[in-house]
Amino acid sequence: MSNSDRLSFSERWSDALQVKPFRIKMIAGIILLILLLAFFPVFFQYIERRNGPVLHDMLLSNLPAFNMSVVIFLILWSATAYALITRLQKPNEFIVFLWAYIFVSLSRLLTISIFPLSPPVNLIELKDPLSTPFYGMKVVTKDLFYSGHTSSLFLIFLVMKKPFEKVLTLMATLSVAFLLMIQHVHYTIDIIAAPFFTYIFYRLAIRFSRSSISSSQMTVDS
């Protein structure tokens, strides 16, 4: 049993917040996350007004189109809730999760801006009541390269530690990636690119957070 396992939830966070680099990066991360969430509706409504090419996607063109919104919603938010609850138990793991999500979000703002695309043929709008406020109360169809749903779930897979968590979250990632294709929400390249970008920014978040890790807490992957 590690030192961290012997501490209560409040003791872990009290201990972690005593470390100045951790405290600074946690506060900065929370502020930046709030700013990002506030900016998302403006950004997503802006990209909806742009036009871009419709890609010829051989795989997508051979898939039937079905509305899988409910299943995608249930998988994504169940995994997200579990990740938040479990990572909050480990401050050093939570700060990596937080900054990895920030880095991924910033990179998506950049890639979506650089590569304007129109949605795939036979798109069925993905309706998610929990995400709607961050999209400006309107269904967004042009946040394409790269897939936010796939990257979010793959990030959850990366931050999980226990074997059963790894298996379940990998299955969730693969399932949602397939269901997004079935619903024609994303092109194949959007789905394939997501894990590569996410892994890069996850490793970056580990390096960024390393100096803030308290020696009394469980360490993240090196």
Backbone as CSV, one residue per row, in Angstrom:
resi,resn,N_x,N_y,N_z,CA_x,CA_y,CA_z,C_x,C_y,C_z
1,MET,0.850,-1.200,0.000,0.000,0.000,0.000,0.884,1.248,0.000
2,SER,0.592,2.185,-0.889,1.385,3.413,-0.973,0.980,4.387,0.122
3,ASN,1.824,5.412,0.330,1.498,6.446,1.319,0.156,7.079,1.022
4,SER,-0.123,7.278,-0.269,-1.370,7.928,-0.676,-2.586,7.132,-0.233
5,ASP,-2.494,5.793,-0.298,-3.637,4.953,0.057,-3.975,5.028,1.537
6,ARG,-3.022,5.458,2.349,-3.253,5.541,3.796,-3.929,6.855,4.197
7,LEU,-3.989,7.784,3.253,-4.551,9.095,3.551,-6.012,9.173,3.133
8,SER,-6.774,10.010,3.816,-8.150,10.274,3.406,-8.151,11.203,2.193
9,PHE,-9.326,11.360,1.612,-9.470,12.249,0.446,-8.989,13.663,0.778
10,SER,-9.468,14.206,1.892,-9.094,15.576,2.258,-7.610,15.684,2.579
11,GLU,-7.043,14.632,3.181,-5.617,14.652,3.509,-4.763,14.621,2.260
12,ARG,-5.188,13.856,1.262,-4.440,13.807,-0.001,-4.390,15.185,-0.647
13,TRP,-5.559,15.841,-0.695,-5.603,17.153,-1.339,-4.902,18.218,-0.506
14,SER,-5.014,18.122,0.799,-4.310,19.066,1.661,-2.806,18.914,1.481
15,ASP,-2.347,17.667,1.433,-0.927,17.394,1.241,-0.452,17.916,-0.114
16,ALA,-1.241,17.632,-1.166,-0.843,18.049,-2.515,-0.805,19.569,-2.639
17,LEU,-1.765,20.238,-2.043,-1.846,21.697,-2.164,-0.772,22.425,-1.359
18,GLN,-0.083,21.688,-0.504,1.046,22.279,0.206,2.244,22.477,-0.723
19,VAL,2.249,21.741,-1.836,3.343,21.839,-2.809,3.027,23.004,-3.747
20,LYS,3.847,24.037,-3.705,3.548,25.269,-4.437,3.363,25.053,-5.935
21,PRO,4.250,24.306,-6.632,4.035,24.102,-8.078,2.694,23.428,-8.374
22,PHE,2.313,22.466,-7.513,1.021,21.802,-7.694,-0.105,22.809,-7.538
23,ARG,-0.047,23.594,-6.503,-1.110,24.569,-6.222,-1.257,25.562,-7.371
24,ILE,-0.127,26.067,-7.859,-0.162,27.054,-8.955,-0.750,26.435,-10.216
25,LYS,-0.287,25.224,-10.558,-0.756,24.587,-11.792,-2.215,24.142,-11.688
26,MET,-2.642,23.754,-10.494,-4.040,23.375,-10.324,-4.949,24.592,-10.483
27,ILE,-4.603,25.685,-9.838,-5.413,26.904,-9.944,-5.422,27.420,-11.384
28,ALA,-4.245,27.447,-12.009,-4.155,27.911,-13.396,-4.959,27.014,-14.324
29,GLY,-4.904,25.699,-14.079,-5.641,24.760,-14.912,-7.141,24.943,-14.801
30,ILE,-7.626,25.137,-13.578,-9.061,25.329,-13.379,-9.535,26.632,-14.034
31,ILE,-8.752,27.688,-13.888,-9.107,28.975,-14.515,-9.134,28.837,-16.034
32,LEU,-8.105,28.179,-16.582,-8.042,28.007,-18.036,-9.176,27.138,-18.538
33,LEU,-9.529,26.102,-17.784,-10.643,25.248,-18.177,-11.950,26.037,-18.209
34,ILE,-12.184,26.864,-17.209,-13.401,27.693,-17.179,-13.440,28.638,-18.382
35,LEU,-12.291,29.238,-18.696,-12.227,30.134,-19.855,-12.499,29.382,-21.156
36,LEU,-11.963,28.168,-21.256,-12.199,27.355,-22.446,-13.682,27.013,-22.593
37,LEU,-14.287,26.592,-21.505,-15.706,26.231,-21.545,-16.567,27.435,-21.919
38,ALA,-16.154,28.621,-21.472,-16.895,29.840,-21.823,-16.688,30.212,-23.284
39,PHE,-15.502,29.887,-23.831,-15.183,30.239,-25.216,-15.775,29.259,-26.225
40,PHE,-15.992,28.016,-25.809,-16.479,26.995,-26.729,-17.727,27.409,-27.512
41,PRO,-18.782,27.929,-26.865,-19.980,28.282,-27.641,-19.693,29.298,-28.746
42,VAL,-18.844,30.283,-28.460,-18.493,31.291,-29.468,-17.751,30.640,-30.630
43,PHE,-16.787,29.797,-30.300,-15.975,29.154,-31.331,-16.813,28.220,-32.198
44,PHE,-17.613,27.383,-31.564,-18.372,26.398,-32.327,-19.446,27.038,-33.197
45,GLN,-20.030,28.126,-32.734,-20.990,28.818,-33.581,-20.291,29.510,-34.748
46,TYR,-19.061,29.951,-34.532,-18.272,30.549,-35.621,-17.975,29.517,-36.702
47,ILE,-17.512,28.319,-36.299,-17.138,27.325,-37.327,-18.361,26.810,-38.076
48,GLU,-19.541,26.878,-37.457,-20.743,26.435,-38.158,-21.066,27.341,-39.338
49,ARG,-20.571,28.579,-39.315,-20.856,29.516,-40.397,-19.864,29.375,-41.560
50,ARG,-18.810,28.561,-41.356,-17.811,28.386,-42.407,-18.199,27.228,-43.323
51,ASN,-17.662,27.261,-44.519,-17.829,26.146,-45.444,-16.474,25.515,-45.726
52,GLY,-16.473,24.233,-45.942,-15.252,23.511,-46.264,-15.585,22.363,-47.201
53,PRO,-14.565,21.637,-47.629,-14.815,20.517,-48.546,-15.508,19.347,-47.849
54,VAL,-16.243,18.594,-48.632,-16.796,17.317,-48.186,-15.840,16.238,-48.661
55,LEU,-15.259,15.497,-47.733,-14.249,14.514,-48.090,-14.890,13.255,-48.669
56,HIS,-14.182,12.650,-49.619,-14.617,11.347,-50.130,-14.051,10.283,-49.204
57,ASP,-14.917,9.648,-48.449,-14.515,8.670,-47.449,-15.090,7.315,-47.847
58,MET,-14.227,6.449,-48.347,-14.685,5.150,-48.851,-15.325,4.303,-47.760
59,LEU,-14.714,4.298,-46.570,-15.265,3.490,-45.484,-16.630,4.012,-45.072
60,LEU,-16.726,5.317,-44.905,-17.971,5.924,-44.458,-19.089,5.715,-45.479
61,SER,-18.731,5.794,-46.753,-19.738,5.658,-47.802,-20.335,4.252,-47.857
62,ASN,-19.658,3.293,-47.255,-20.158,1.913,-47.255,-20.834,1.520,-45.952
63,LEU,-20.968,2.481,-45.055,-21.624,2.209,-43.784,-23.049,2.763,-43.801
64,PRO,-24.004,2.026,-43.227,-25.373,2.552,-43.113,-25.402,3.687,-42.097
65,ALA,-26.414,4.521,-42.170,-26.531,5.656,-41.244,-27.666,5.407,-40.259
66,PHE,-27.308,5.365,-38.979,-28.296,5.178,-37.920,-28.037,6.195,-36.812
67,ASN,-29.104,6.586,-36.127,-28.976,7.523,-35.020,-28.582,6.759,-33.747
68,MET,-27.351,6.954,-33.304,-26.830,6.273,-32.117,-26.564,7.263,-30.985
69,SER,-27.217,8.427,-31.032,-26.956,9.502,-30.067,-27.092,9.049,-28.616
70,VAL,-28.139,8.312,-28.312,-28.408,7.916,-26.930,-27.298,7.006,-26.417
71,VAL,-26.895,6.033,-27.223,-25.851,5.094,-26.802,-24.523,5.827,-26.623
72,ILE,-24.187,6.703,-27.573,-22.947,7.489,-27.472,-22.974,8.348,-26.212
73,PHE,-24.098,8.994,-25.981,-24.265,9.838,-24.792,-24.044,9.042,-23.503
74,LEU,-24.654,7.874,-23.408,-24.555,7.066,-22.194,-23.125,6.584,-21.952
75,ILE,-22.459,6.129,-23.002,-21.089,5.631,-22.850,-20.148,6.764,-22.463
76,LEU,-20.225,7.873,-23.201,-19.304,8.982,-22.968,-19.434,9.548,-21.562
77,TRP,-20.645,9.843,-21.139,-20.814,10.522,-19.858,-20.685,9.574,-18.676
78,SER,-20.967,8.299,-18.871,-20.707,7.326,-17.810,-19.201,7.208,-17.574
79,ALA,-18.438,7.112,-18.659,-16.979,7.022,-18.546,-16.395,8.301,-17.953
80,THR,-16.936,9.453,-18.365,-16.443,10.730,-17.857,-16.702,10.861,-16.360
81,ALA,-17.904,10.494,-15.926,-18.233,10.567,-14.498,-17.327,9.644,-13.689
82,TYR,-17.104,8.429,-14.196,-16.239,7.485,-13.488,-14.810,8.022,-13.412
83,ALA,-14.321,8.584,-14.513,-12.957,9.116,-14.545,-12.794,10.256,-13.545
84,LEU,-13.760,11.158,-13.501,-13.671,12.289,-12.572,-13.690,11.819,-11.119
85,ILE,-14.585,10.890,-10.812,-14.701,10.404,-9.434,-13.418,9.699,-8.997
86,THR,-12.889,8.851,-9.856,-11.707,8.071,-9.471,-10.429,8.896,-9.508
87,ARG,-10.274,9.782,-10.496,-9.040,10.568,-10.563,-8.993,11.624,-9.471
88,LEU,-10.143,12.107,-9.034,-10.152,13.078,-7.940,-9.615,12.480,-6.641
89,GLN,-9.634,11.167,-6.549,-9.081,10.506,-5.369,-7.558,10.616,-5.323
90,LYS,-6.933,10.858,-6.456,-5.479,10.932,-6.570,-5.108,12.294,-7.168
91,PRO,-4.777,13.287,-6.360,-4.494,14.629,-6.878,-3.464,14.659,-8.003
92,ASN,-2.416,13.846,-7.896,-1.380,13.863,-8.927,-1.855,13.284,-10.256
93,GLU,-2.819,12.381,-10.193,-3.404,11.845,-11.420,-4.444,12.819,-11.985
94,PHE,-5.153,13.484,-11.076,-6.171,14.428,-11.538,-5.543,15.608,-12.276
95,ILE,-4.405,16.106,-11.786,-3.801,17.271,-12.443,-3.298,16.916,-13.839
96,VAL,-2.845,15.688,-14.017,-2.450,15.234,-15.352,-3.676,15.154,-16.258
97,PHE,-4.766,14.584,-15.741,-6.018,14.488,-16.482,-6.511,15.872,-16.887
98,LEU,-6.480,16.802,-15.946,-6.937,18.168,-16.198,-6.131,18.830,-17.309
99,TRP,-4.797,18.797,-17.193,-3.969,19.477,-18.182,-3.955,18.759,-19.527
100,ALA,-4.068,17.448,-19.513,-4.154,16.722,-20.783,-5.425,17.125,-21.526
101,TYR,-6.538,17.249,-20.790,-7.787,17.679,-21.424,-7.656,19.097,-21.974
102,ILE,-7.003,19.977,-21.228,-6.797,21.352,-21.691,-5.959,21.369,-22.964
103,PHE,-4.857,20.614,-22.969,-3.991,20.569,-24.149,-4.734,20.006,-25.362
104,VAL,-5.505,18.947,-25.137,-6.283,18.356,-26.233,-7.304,19.364,-26.756
105,SER,-7.988,20.051,-25.851,-9.008,21.032,-26.253,-8.388,22.172,-27.060
106,LEU,-7.254,22.688,-26.590,-6.572,23.766,-27.315,-6.125,23.299,-28.696
107,SER,-5.626,22.070,-28.762,-5.170,21.563,-30.063,-6.337,21.371,-31.021
108,ARG,-7.498,20.969,-30.498,-8.676,20.818,-31.356,-9.160,22.174,-31.875
109,LEU,-9.102,23.193,-31.037,-9.451,24.532,-31.517,-8.548,24.921,-32.686
110,LEU,-7.275,24.543,-32.582,-6.320,24.871,-33.636,-6.561,24.050,-34.895
111,THR,-6.693,22.738,-34.758,-6.847,21.888,-35.947,-8.181,22.142,-36.654
112,ILE,-9.232,22.369,-35.877,-10.532,22.671,-36.497,-10.467,24.006,-37.241
113,SER,-9.714,24.955,-36.690,-9.565,26.258,-37.348,-8.761,26.144,-38.638
114,ILE,-7.717,25.332,-38.601,-6.825,25.201,-39.764,-7.454,24.381,-40.877
115,PHE,-8.247,23.361,-40.491,-8.809,22.444,-41.485,-10.337,22.523,-41.480
116,PRO,-10.903,23.562,-42.092,-12.369,23.653,-42.157,-12.944,22.560,-43.060
117,LEU,-13.901,21.834,-42.552,-14.538,20.761,-43.315,-16.048,20.867,-43.185
118,SER,-16.734,20.475,-44.240,-18.181,20.315,-44.151,-18.467,18.885,-43.713
119,PRO,-19.601,18.662,-43.077,-19.874,17.336,-42.508,-20.050,16.261,-43.575
120,PRO,-19.889,15.007,-43.185,-20.043,13.894,-44.123,-21.454,13.811,-44.701
121,VAL,-21.533,13.172,-45.850,-22.835,12.883,-46.467,-23.604,11.931,-45.550
122,ASN,-24.906,12.094,-45.477,-25.791,11.256,-44.659,-25.599,11.465,-43.153
123,LEU,-25.027,12.611,-42.791,-24.875,12.924,-41.368,-26.224,12.894,-40.658
124,ILE,-26.238,12.258,-39.498,-27.377,12.342,-38.573,-26.890,13.141,-37.375
125,GLU,-27.525,14.247,-37.072,-27.051,15.137,-36.016,-26.942,14.407,-34.685
126,LEU,-25.814,14.628,-34.011,-25.557,14.027,-32.711,-26.112,14.960,-31.634
127,LYS,-27.113,14.511,-30.923,-27.767,15.341,-29.920,-27.405,14.843,-28.525
128,ASP,-26.718,15.701,-27.782,-26.243,15.375,-26.445,-26.679,16.498,-25.516
129,PRO,-27.673,16.269,-24.664,-28.203,17.356,-23.819,-27.174,17.943,-22.862
130,LEU,-26.179,17.171,-22.443,-25.177,17.700,-21.526,-24.144,18.570,-22.226
131,SER,-23.878,18.285,-23.502,-22.884,19.060,-24.245,-23.459,20.312,-24.884
132,THR,-24.778,20.340,-25.072,-25.413,21.431,-25.822,-25.025,22.829,-25.343
133,PRO,-24.986,23.101,-24.028,-24.622,24.464,-23.585,-23.238,24.902,-24.068
134,PHE,-22.313,23.951,-24.219,-20.956,24.290,-24.644,-20.870,24.485,-26.156
135,TYR,-21.934,24.149,-26.866,-21.976,24.347,-28.311,-22.842,25.542,-28.691
136,GLY,-23.300,26.306,-27.701,-24.098,27.482,-27.987,-25.554,27.167,-28.211
137,MET,-26.056,26.092,-27.551,-27.470,25.708,-27.626,-27.895,25.375,-29.050
138,LYS,-26.967,24.873,-29.853,-27.283,24.490,-31.214,-26.425,23.296,-31.587
139,VAL,-27.009,22.373,-32.360,-26.240,21.208,-32.786,-25.137,21.657,-33.736
140,VAL,-23.910,21.261,-33.443,-22.749,21.632,-34.256,-22.313,20.430,-35.075
141,THR,-22.042,20.646,-36.346,-21.695,19.540,-37.246,-20.312,19.684,-37.873
142,LYS,-19.631,20.816,-37.640,-18.365,21.062,-38.328,-17.145,21.044,-37.411
143,ASP,-17.306,20.521,-36.196,-16.150,20.352,-35.301,-15.537,18.979,-35.596
144,LEU,-14.893,18.869,-36.740,-14.585,17.554,-37.287,-13.178,17.039,-37.001
145,PHE,-12.157,17.764,-37.416,-10.795,17.237,-37.273,-10.097,17.853,-36.075
146,TYR,-9.945,17.099,-35.027,-10.170,15.663,-34.904,-11.292,15.409,-33.904
147,SER,-11.747,14.173,-33.785,-12.933,13.842,-32.999,-12.758,14.099,-31.504
148,GLY,-13.614,14.952,-30.963,-13.579,15.251,-29.543,-14.081,14.098,-28.686
149,HIS,-15.119,13.398,-29.146,-15.636,12.261,-28.388,-14.591,11.156,-28.287
150,THR,-13.943,10.851,-29.403,-12.933,9.795,-29.407,-11.737,10.180,-28.557
151,SER,-11.294,11.420,-28.685,-10.128,11.860,-27.910,-10.432,11.872,-26.417
152,SER,-11.628,12.288,-26.038,-11.993,12.323,-24.616,-11.981,10.923,-24.009
153,LEU,-12.559,9.974,-24.722,-12.597,8.611,-24.198,-11.216,7.967,-24.203
154,PHE,-10.419,8.258,-25.220,-9.070,7.694,-25.252,-8.218,8.297,-24.133
155,LEU,-8.428,9.567,-23.826,-7.722,10.183,-22.705,-8.114,9.506,-21.401
156,ILE,-9.389,9.200,-21.241,-9.835,8.482,-20.044,-9.148,7.119,-19.968
157,PHE,-9.061,6.432,-21.111,-8.333,5.152,-21.151,-6.886,5.337,-20.689
158,LEU,-6.239,6.381,-21.138,-4.834,6.607,-20.798,-4.630,6.871,-19.313
159,VAL,-5.548,7.591,-18.693,-5.352,7.951,-17.287,-5.784,6.847,-16.323
160,MET,-6.500,5.854,-16.824,-6.883,4.741,-15.956,-5.661,3.907,-15.583
161,LYS,-5.695,3.298,-14.404,-4.545,2.545,-13.893,-4.802,1.048,-13.768
162,LYS,-5.990,0.668,-13.344,-6.284,-0.737,-13.104,-6.597,-1.458,-14.418
163,PRO,-6.193,-2.737,-14.532,-6.426,-3.480,-15.778,-7.881,-3.493,-16.237
164,PHE,-8.827,-3.713,-15.302,-10.227,-3.764,-15.713,-10.706,-2.401,-16.207
165,GLU,-10.152,-1.319,-15.616,-10.502,0.025,-16.077,-9.970,0.248,-17.489
166,LYS,-8.762,-0.217,-17.723,-8.152,-0.085,-19.053,-8.995,-0.803,-20.103
167,VAL,-9.392,-2.021,-19.783,-10.173,-2.825,-20.733,-11.510,-2.152,-21.032
168,LEU,-12.209,-1.745,-19.983,-13.535,-1.152,-20.176,-13.472,0.170,-20.942
169,THR,-12.506,1.016,-20.603,-12.430,2.320,-21.272,-11.909,2.199,-22.704
170,LEU,-11.067,1.200,-22.957,-10.652,0.963,-24.351,-11.839,0.475,-25.172
171,MET,-12.635,-0.421,-24.593,-13.847,-0.888,-25.277,-14.807,0.277,-25.518
172,ALA,-14.933,1.165,-24.540,-15.807,2.328,-24.687,-15.313,3.231,-25.815
173,THR,-13.993,3.433,-25.881,-13.414,4.275,-26.932,-13.680,3.695,-28.312
174,LEU,-13.417,2.405,-28.465,-13.614,1.749,-29.762,-15.095,1.732,-30.146
175,SER,-15.961,1.512,-29.160,-17.403,1.467,-29.437,-17.914,2.815,-29.915
176,VAL,-17.543,3.876,-29.205,-18.005,5.212,-29.580,-17.416,5.627,-30.926
177,ALA,-16.155,5.291,-31.172,-15.547,5.602,-32.471,-16.349,4.959,-33.600
178,PHE,-16.739,3.704,-33.411,-17.531,2.997,-34.426,-18.920,3.611,-34.554
179,LEU,-19.547,3.930,-33.424,-20.899,4.498,-33.462,-20.916,5.884,-34.108
180,LEU,-19.858,6.662,-33.913,-19.759,7.969,-34.583,-19.709,7.795,-36.097
181,MET,-19.027,6.734,-36.521,-18.971,6.446,-37.958,-20.347,6.005,-38.462
182,ILE,-21.014,5.157,-37.699,-22.348,4.690,-38.082,-23.316,5.863,-38.209
183,GLN,-23.155,6.855,-37.340,-24.026,8.024,-37.393,-23.534,9.052,-38.411
184,HIS,-22.380,8.793,-39.020,-21.790,9.682,-40.026,-21.517,11.075,-39.456
185,VAL,-21.118,11.109,-38.173,-20.802,12.369,-37.510,-19.395,12.821,-37.878
186,HIS,-18.478,11.859,-38.080,-17.080,12.158,-38.368,-16.592,11.375,-39.574
187,TYR,-15.561,11.923,-40.200,-14.841,11.175,-41.227,-13.904,10.180,-40.543
188,THR,-13.465,9.193,-41.300,-12.539,8.191,-40.765,-11.272,8.838,-40.235
189,ILE,-10.744,9.829,-40.957,-9.489,10.475,-40.549,-9.655,11.197,-39.216
190,ASP,-10.850,11.724,-38.938,-11.102,12.390,-37.651,-10.966,11.407,-36.497
191,ILE,-11.468,10.199,-36.725,-11.443,9.164,-35.693,-10.026,8.626,-35.498
192,ILE,-9.350,8.328,-36.612,-8.012,7.735,-36.543,-7.010,8.703,-35.917
193,ALA,-7.132,9.986,-36.236,-6.166,10.968,-35.742,-6.302,11.221,-34.250
194,ALA,-7.495,11.058,-33.705,-7.761,11.431,-32.312,-6.831,10.751,-31.299
195,PRO,-6.649,9.420,-31.348,-5.759,8.799,-30.354,-4.312,9.272,-30.453
196,PHE,-3.831,9.542,-31.660,-2.442,9.991,-31.826,-2.237,11.358,-31.169
197,PHE,-3.114,12.297,-31.472,-3.020,13.619,-30.850,-3.171,13.518,-29.335
198,THR,-4.127,12.714,-28.899,-4.408,12.606,-27.471,-3.217,12.040,-26.710
199,TYR,-2.586,11.030,-27.255,-1.428,10.435,-26.581,-0.292,11.449,-26.447
200,ILE,-0.056,12.206,-27.504,1.001,13.225,-27.457,0.740,14.220,-26.331
201,PHE,-0.499,14.689,-26.229,-0.800,15.711,-25.220,-0.916,15.121,-23.818
202,TYR,-1.240,13.847,-23.728,-1.202,13.168,-22.430,0.228,13.100,-21.911
203,ARG,1.168,12.721,-22.786,2.574,12.687,-22.372,3.079,14.080,-22.018
204,LEU,2.639,15.075,-22.769,3.018,16.452,-22.478,2.488,16.877,-21.109
205,ALA,1.262,16.470,-20.794,0.668,16.818,-19.499,1.443,16.169,-18.352
206,ILE,1.931,14.952,-18.557,2.739,14.288,-17.532,4.015,15.080,-17.285
207,ARG,4.692,15.461,-18.363,5.933,16.236,-18.222,5.662,17.592,-17.570
208,PHE,4.587,18.228,-17.994,4.238,19.542,-17.459,3.936,19.463,-15.963
209,SER,3.308,18.373,-15.539,2.867,18.244,-14.150,3.933,17.659,-13.236
210,ARG,5.016,17.126,-13.808,5.981,16.382,-13.015,6.524,17.174,-11.826
211,SER,6.868,18.426,-12.038,7.469,19.221,-10.961,6.483,19.528,-9.846
212,SER,5.186,19.302,-10.087,4.179,19.616,-9.079,3.797,18.407,-8.241
213,ILE,4.376,17.250,-8.561,3.977,16.025,-7.880,4.595,15.938,-6.493
214,SER,3.751,15.684,-5.516,4.207,15.534,-4.132,4.766,14.133,-3.927
215,SER,5.877,14.021,-3.241,6.511,12.724,-3.025,5.659,11.783,-2.192
216,SER,4.714,12.323,-1.450,3.859,11.479,-0.615,2.669,10.939,-1.377
217,GLN,2.527,11.382,-2.636,1.382,10.954,-3.429,1.810,9.889,-4.426
218,MET,0.840,9.146,-4.935,1.119,8.155,-5.960,1.585,8.859,-7.231
219,THR,2.635,8.375,-7.847,3.153,8.999,-9.064,2.379,8.496,-10.272
220,VAL,2.409,9.307,-11.337,1.811,8.905,-12.590,2.864,8.198,-13.411
221,ASP,2.460,7.708,-14.588,3.389,7.010,-15.458,4.558,7.893,-15.804
222,SER,5.742,7.340,-15.838,6.931,8.102,-16.225,7.147,8.006,-17.711
